[in-house]
Amino acid sequence: MLLSPWLTLASAVPVLLIGEQLASRVRLLSRFNIPAPVVGGLGVCVLVLIANLAFGPAAFGFENSVNAGWWTWIVLPEVHWLERRSVDVSRPFLVGFFACIGLNASGKLLKSAGRQIALLLALVVAFIALQNMVGVGLALLMGQSPLLGLLCGSVSLTGGHGTAIGFGDVIAAKGLGEARVVGITAATFGLVAAGLMGGPCGGWLIRRFGLRAAPSDDSATDIIASAPDGAAAAPAEAPKPRVQSAFLTEAANIVRTPLRGLSHLLVLAFCLKAGAWLSLLLQERGGITFPVYMGAMIVGIGLRNGHDLLRRNWLNTKVVGQIAVICLGVFLTNAMMSLNLIDLSQTALPMVVILFAQVFVTAAFAMTAAFWVMGRDYEAAVIAAGYCGFGMGATPAAIANMESIVARYGPAPKAFLLVPLVGAFLLDFPNALIITALINFLSG
């Protein structure tokens, strides 16, 4: 029985709120900074898994695709919208979140973080190579096809579900017939692992080295969301658990100033629609396939920096950050709820060995190389938490990891600029090139 995508979407908010309460009240979850969407969404996944094991492998599930024109118009160019193409029901929230990232990417902050963007990208390229070496090496040691190791490397983990699906048919044609299923299963495992490991890794670094958030700067705050009152001043060694709902708090803040909130929502809607056309143009004219949210993010960056260049002040970074919290919470909760964990329970032993090895490699790399190269300070610890997110899963998981850290210890504006730019945009190019080269080499 497949549940309606609209029911799934409507359930995301109450599931998120339950996750927030559990994440703040359960000491183990609070200590390890497990993001609320992961807590709530993964809880639903476990319940569905139990039901499917009890009543049959396909007794319950979630249908996420919709083609309702009133819903899909905002994220599709008309040439696709008129075809009534189906999209994930939570896509407007995903694209909206990354548009908010773009709207808060000020030129001043980009300039100040330019060197660190290059450093983080260099780390990503080195890690992609390492991730594939581990996957291919372990596959060969266990007598498996090296293509299995590649699928359990940067194809599905750093690349995520989109890359796994995109390269699945190519790898299948090279001899691994179940490549798409293997890739989706590996990506599902990675997304779950990413949400569970980033918070603990970042929190441990902060406590181990006694790190503190820097004093806030109005020009560089609210990249994603403001920390709760007093969070920035709380000592890192004895933080207080967060008991209020960040989701409801940010929603209430927007409602209190309805005209300002509405104006920012209209700007966001423009970014989504213009971004859909930009993505289509880049794909057809440049032959480049980007993630679905990239066009909106680019439009957002252009709007923000045009706004700053003209010395305007109507675009408020705090309001944009509040909208981003809502978009990310709904999307990630919906995504976690919809994961089919029964796929993981049926995974072959060699794949399980490779994936768990990748968890340890990613955590070690984030807590050593990423933390040290990015400055060994509070921002670097937050970046390490985010690195676990896009190194094993996806950029939204990285942002959720970092949000759980900053909500407890204080803001990290550069981390919230660096990780989305590198994780959502820059890493796709080197990852695709490395994957293509390895496919040709391993199947040659």
Secondary structure, DSSP 8 states (H G I E B T S, - for coil): -EE-HHHHHHHHHHHHHHHHHHHHHSHHHHHTT--HHHHHHHHHHHHHHHHHHHH-TTSSEE--EE--HHHHGGGS-HHHHTTT--EETTHHHHHHHHHHHHHT--HHHHHHTHHHHHHHHHHHHHHHHHHHHHHHHHHHHTT--HHHHHIIIIITTTSHHHHHHHHHHHHHHTT-TTHHHHHHHHHHHHHHHHHHHHHHHHHHHHHHHT-------TTT--SS----TTTTTS-TTS-----S-HHHHHHHHHHHSHHHHHHHHHHHHHHHHHHHHHHHHHHHHH-----TTHHHHHHHHHHHHHHHHTT---S-HHHHHHHHHHHHHHHHHHHHHT--THHHHT--HHHHHHHHHHHHHHHHHIIIIIHHHTTSSHHHHHHHHHHHHHHHT-HHHHHHHHHHHHHHH---HHHHHHHHHIIIIITHHHHHHHHHHHHHHHT-
